[in-house]
């Protein structure tokens, strides 16, 4: 009887895992070109194959990894890169907290394993799933997306190594094009993001020109200052609306 219960539990977990894999397939396909581009640009930035793959293994955050390449190319220090990456990825704390309310109860260790794989895309798929999310489903969803990102990064790097030297050198321009491609969609129809980008650019320019701190710390300071300022203005604005009502 006890064996039958365990068998049924294992079968259910396997089924949920397969459902997660199926739900994450579209994410894995979407990650392929972006991760390949990352690997290609990482090669032209001067990273080794192992450094590129390890970054995808341990950081696993597209925007933060692209930003890190830009900072590395500028010769920014490690502390500034780590802190800036932390700021960019801090939204994952909110994503994981929100998902925790929807996923079944389980051990902290198991939750921590799939929480590492939570990205904007996996969060979106998990949040629109009507059924109660299971640990098996989350494992399947996050693993297929994670493997796609890591493997595709390596493929991109190897592909970049096979390119002619003049094409490799020209790929440095692609890094800035990628940043513009990531920023513009966020600006459309979102005034708050647009103002945040503009204020951060102004702060960074002023700090850099005044030579108060290094360019790496200038990025960190301008990011924090602009975020705090925009949120403060938003709070004042909402407070005024409430008092007016």
Secondary structure, 3 states (H helix, E strand, C coil): CHHHHHHHHHHHHHHHHHHHHHHHHHHHHHHHHHHHHHHHHHHHHCCCHHHHHHHHHHCCCHHHHHHHHHHHHCCCCHHHHHHHHHHHHCHHHHHHHHHHCCECCCCHHHHHHHHCCCCHHHHHHHHCCCCCECHHHHHHHHHHHHHHHHHHHHHHHHHHHCCCHHHHHHCHHHHHHHHHHHHHHHHCCCHHHHHHHHHHHHHHHHHHHHCCCCHHHHHHHHHHHHHHHHHHHHHHHHHHHHHHC
